[in-house]
Every structure is written in C-alpha cells, then in structure tokens.
Amino acid sequence: MQIAPDAIARKLMNGGVTCRRRFHKRGKCTDWEDVTPVRETGGTFISLEGVQDEHLIEIEAKESDNTWLSPATSQWMLVQLQEKGDGV
C-alpha cells in the first residue's frame, strides 16, 4: 500500500516517525501492528501481510508532537494520511 502525501512518506523514511496499521472487517478491527515503510520506485510503501480482499486498512504515523491517520481504505488505494485533529 502506498503512503501519501510524499512529505509524510519522506518523514517515515528519515526516521523518528513510527508507522502502524490495523485491519477492519464487518465493523470489527484488529489491534494495531507496527509496519516498516520501504522506499520503492514511485513512492513509499508498506507491506500488508495477512490482508484479505474484504479488509479495509487504517494507517497511523506518529512522531513526538504529530500524529497522522488515514481513513479505513481498500488495500488497492493510495492511502492519504491526515494530521490528527484535522477532521480526523
């Protein structure tokens, strides 16, 4: 799954920012799990081991003073992180 916007994706790759994900399915969600972003051609991506077609995925990135969250999104979509408290 690709992480956006690029400014946050770059922060993930520079260190000091943690990234985790959880799956949603039929109104239930899993616990948060840490993930390691990887810089690839075309952007920054995270691997989603164990994801099923019917899952929605929520991503959270945190640094000391900021938290960004995504809406629960299909694994086939670009995930847009938004600063927590900014409508999230």
N, C-alpha and C positions, 0 to 999 in steps of 0.2 A: 504494500500500500504506500502510495507516495504522500509525503508530508509537504504542506504548504501553509502559509506563504514562505517563500525562499528565505526571508530574513530569519524566521524562527528555525527553519531547517538548518541554516548555517550555524545558529547558536547551538543546536543539538550536536553538530559535528565538532564544534570548538571546545566542547567540554563544559562542565559546570551546570549543565541542564540535564535533568533526568527525563526519561520518556517511559510511559507505560500504557497498556491497553487493557480493555475488557470487552467481552462479547455480550450482546443482547440477543435473546431469542424468546419470542412469545411472552414478553413482559417480565422476563427474569434476566438477571445479568450475573456474569461470573465475577470473581474477585479480580482486582487489578493485578496485572503481571508486568514486571519490568521488561522492556524490549530495547534492543540496541539498533539505532539507526545506522544505515550504511549509505555512503555517498556513491551513487552509480551514475552512469551516463543518463542525463535527463533529469537528475534531481536526487533527493534524499528519500530513502525507502525504509520501511520496517517489514520484517518477516512476520507472518501471522500463522504460526504453527497451530494446528487443531481447528482452524476456522472451517465452518460448514457454509454451504451456499445460502442457507436461510439466516445466518448470523448477520447482525449489524455490529459494527466495531466503533468503539469510542476511544479516542486517544487523548492523553494528558501529557503535557510537557511542563516541567517546573524548574525554575531557578530560584535563588534565595528570596527575591521580592516579587516575582511574577509567576502566574500560572496561566497556561493556555489550554483550552479544551476544544474538542471537536464535537459536533452533533453526532449521534449514532448514525453511521454511514455504511453503505454496502462496501464490501471489500474491493469492488471493481471501480470505485470512485476515487478521485483525488480528495484527500481529506484536508479541509481548511481549519486550522486552529485559530481560535479567537481568544483574546485576553479574557480571563475570568472576571465577571462583573460587567463586561461589555455586552450585555444581552445574554450572557451565558449563566 
